[in-house]
Amino acid sequence: MNEEHRNALQASLHEICQDLDAEDTLPYLMAKGILQGGQAQEIMAIPRKSTRNMQLITFVKAAGPMAFRDFLSALLICNKEYLAKAILAHLPPSSTRQILPELKAM
């Protein structure tokens, strides 16, 4: 994940913490290799929703180069398109060329 992607996630952290249920994204992110089983267990052991979401973003930001794109895909699958839009709004236009085609149309 590049610095612009990490910055976009950080800038969107408040919206993510308020509106995402981390548990909904875990199966997809684990299937894509973005999260490992122990990380998912660590996230789900956190009692507060907002803190779970913060930990999820911490793990996603530290994951490999496809983590940003896969996280956005997870948001689409979980019917959280508006969160994907909020994140993309924090990227410069030149950075959105490599993002999923279905997100570009938003």
C-alpha positions as CSV (number, residue, x, y, z in Angstrom):
1,M,0.0,0.0,0.0
2,N,1.4,3.4,-0.9
3,E,1.5,6.5,1.3
4,E,-1.5,8.2,-0.5
5,H,-3.6,5.1,0.3
6,R,-2.6,5.1,3.9
7,N,-3.3,8.8,4.2
8,A,-6.8,8.4,2.6
9,L,-7.6,5.6,5.1
10,Q,-6.4,7.8,7.9
11,A,-8.4,10.8,6.7
12,S,-11.5,8.6,6.5
13,L,-11.0,6.9,9.9
14,H,-13.8,8.7,11.7
15,E,-16.4,7.7,9.1
16,I,-15.0,4.1,9.0
17,C,-15.1,3.8,12.8
18,Q,-18.7,5.1,13.0
19,D,-20.3,3.2,10.1
20,L,-18.4,-0.1,9.4
21,D,-18.9,-3.4,11.1
22,A,-15.4,-4.9,10.9
23,E,-16.8,-8.4,11.3
24,D,-18.5,-8.1,7.9
25,T,-15.2,-7.5,6.1
26,L,-13.2,-10.2,7.8
27,P,-14.0,-13.2,5.6
28,Y,-13.2,-11.4,2.4
29,L,-10.0,-9.8,3.7
30,M,-8.9,-13.2,5.1
31,A,-9.7,-14.9,1.8
32,K,-7.6,-12.3,0.0
33,G,-4.7,-12.8,2.4
34,I,-4.9,-9.2,3.7
35,L,-5.6,-10.5,7.3
36,Q,-4.6,-13.7,9.0
37,G,-6.7,-15.7,11.4
38,G,-5.0,-14.4,14.5
39,Q,-5.5,-10.8,13.4
40,A,-9.2,-11.4,12.8
41,Q,-9.5,-13.0,16.3
42,E,-7.7,-10.0,17.8
43,I,-10.1,-7.6,16.1
44,M,-13.2,-9.5,17.3
45,A,-11.8,-9.7,20.8
46,I,-12.1,-5.9,21.1
47,P,-15.4,-5.0,22.7
48,R,-16.0,-1.5,21.2
49,K,-17.0,-1.2,17.5
50,S,-15.0,1.9,16.8
51,T,-11.8,0.4,18.4
52,R,-12.3,-2.8,16.3
53,N,-12.5,-0.7,13.2
54,M,-9.4,1.2,14.1
55,Q,-7.5,-2.0,14.6
56,L,-8.8,-3.3,11.3
57,I,-7.5,-0.2,9.5
58,T,-4.2,-0.5,11.3
59,F,-3.8,-4.1,9.9
60,V,-5.0,-3.1,6.4
61,K,-2.5,-0.2,6.3
62,A,0.3,-2.6,7.2
63,A,-0.7,-5.2,4.7
64,G,0.7,-5.7,1.2
65,P,0.3,-3.7,-2.0
66,M,-3.2,-5.0,-2.8
67,A,-4.6,-4.2,0.6
68,F,-6.1,-0.9,-0.3
69,R,-7.9,-2.2,-3.4
70,D,-9.1,-5.3,-1.5
71,F,-10.4,-3.2,1.4
72,L,-12.4,-1.1,-1.0
73,S,-13.8,-4.3,-2.6
74,A,-14.7,-5.5,0.9
75,L,-16.7,-2.3,1.4
76,L,-18.6,-2.8,-1.8
77,I,-19.4,-6.4,-0.9
78,C,-20.7,-5.2,2.5
79,N,-22.9,-2.5,0.8
80,K,-20.7,0.3,2.2
81,E,-20.1,2.1,-1.1
82,Y,-20.4,5.5,0.6
83,L,-17.4,4.6,2.7
84,A,-15.4,3.7,-0.4
85,K,-16.4,7.0,-1.9
86,A,-15.4,8.9,1.2
87,I,-11.9,7.2,1.1
88,L,-11.5,7.8,-2.6
89,A,-12.4,11.5,-2.1
90,H,-9.1,11.8,-0.1
91,L,-7.0,10.6,-3.0
92,P,-5.6,12.9,-5.7
93,P,-7.3,12.3,-9.1
94,S,-4.1,10.8,-10.5
95,S,-4.1,8.1,-7.9
96,T,-7.5,6.7,-8.8
97,R,-6.4,5.2,-12.1
98,Q,-5.5,1.9,-10.5
99,I,-8.6,1.6,-8.4
100,L,-11.4,-0.9,-9.2
101,P,-13.4,0.1,-12.3
102,E,-16.7,-0.1,-10.4
103,L,-15.3,2.4,-7.9
104,K,-14.1,4.8,-10.6
105,A,-17.7,5.1,-11.8
106,M,-18.9,6.4,-8.5
